[in-house]
Amino acid sequence: MTHKILFVCGIGCLIGPQRTFRFFFQQHRVKASLAFFGGMTVVLLGWPIVGMVIEFFGFYLLFKGFLPFIISSLRQLPIIGSILRTPPLGRMLDKLEGSRSNV
């Protein structure tokens, strides 16, 4: 749980509190932010598995625009890149990267 709070605080330290607030609470990201922070609340209320699923959904919605960049960056790493280029995983990531970059 603390790593999620530190993640949000880290974003605040990197880009500043005002830009962090704008990032999480833009009109088109409200649903994703509510899922992310709501999942944190559910974890604190004692439902860790359910809360983590909700958080992951919110995290995915918040950062899915960065997915092509993340995939291409990971493919350039020595060991991880060779794993990500294996035939079944490579084809899946190609489709995921292509569908996101066309949006």
C-alpha positions in Angstrom: 0.0 0.0 0.0 2.8 2.4 0.8 4.3 2.1 -2.6 1.1 3.4 -4.2 1.1 6.4 -1.9 4.8 7.0 -2.6 4.1 6.7 -6.3 1.5 9.5 -6.2 3.9 11.6 -4.0 6.7 10.9 -6.4 4.7 12.2 -9.3 3.9 15.3 -7.2 7.6 15.8 -6.5 8.6 15.4 -10.1 6.1 17.5 -11.9 4.8 19.6 -9.0 1.6 19.4 -6.9 -0.5 21.7 -9.2 0.3 19.7 -12.4 -0.2 16.4 -10.5 -3.7 17.6 -9.4 -4.4 18.6 -13.0 -3.2 15.2 -14.4 -5.4 13.2 -12.1 -8.5 15.4 -12.2 -8.8 16.3 -15.9 -12.3 15.8 -17.2 -11.5 12.7 -19.3 -9.5 11.1 -16.5 -12.0 11.5 -13.6 -13.3 7.9 -13.9 -9.7 6.5 -13.9 -8.6 8.6 -11.0 -11.7 7.7 -9.0 -11.0 4.0 -9.6 -7.3 4.4 -8.6 -8.0 6.3 -5.4 -11.1 4.3 -4.7 -9.1 1.1 -4.9 -6.6 2.6 -2.4 -9.5 3.3 -0.1 -10.9 -0.2 -0.5 -7.5 -1.7 0.4 -7.4 0.5 3.5 -10.9 -0.7 4.5 -9.7 -4.3 4.6 -10.4 -5.7 1.1 -6.9 -5.9 -0.4 -7.6 -8.2 -3.4 -10.7 -6.3 -4.6 -9.0 -2.9 -4.0 -5.9 -3.9 -5.9 -8.0 -5.0 -8.9 -9.9 -1.7 -8.8 -6.5 0.2 -8.5 -5.0 -1.7 -11.4 -8.0 -0.8 -13.6 -7.7 2.8 -12.7 -3.9 2.8 -13.2 -4.4 1.2 -16.6 -6.9 3.8 -17.6 -4.7 6.6 -16.4 -1.5 5.5 -18.2 -2.7 3.6 -21.2 -1.6 6.4 -23.4 2.0 5.8 -22.4 1.8 2.1 -23.2 3.5 2.2 -26.7 6.4 4.2 -25.3 6.8 1.8 -22.3 6.7 -1.3 -24.6 9.3 0.2 -27.0 11.5 1.2 -24.1 11.3 -2.3 -22.5 12.1 -3.9 -25.8 15.5 -2.0 -25.9 16.6 -3.5 -22.6 19.1 -6.4 -23.0 17.4 -9.3 -21.2 13.8 -8.1 -21.0 13.9 -7.1 -24.6 14.8 -10.6 -25.8 12.0 -12.1 -23.7 9.5 -9.5 -25.1 10.5 -10.5 -28.7 9.7 -14.2 -28.3 7.0 -15.2 -30.9 3.8 -15.4 -28.9 4.5 -12.4 -26.6 6.1 -10.4 -29.3 3.0 -10.7 -31.6 0.7 -9.7 -28.7 2.8 -6.7 -27.8 3.0 -5.7 -31.5 -0.8 -5.6 -31.7 -1.1 -3.8 -28.4 1.6 -1.2 -29.3 0.1 -0.7 -32.8 -3.5 -0.3 -31.7 -2.5 2.3 -29.1 -0.1 4.3 -31.3 -2.9 4.6 -33.9 -5.2 6.3 -31.4 
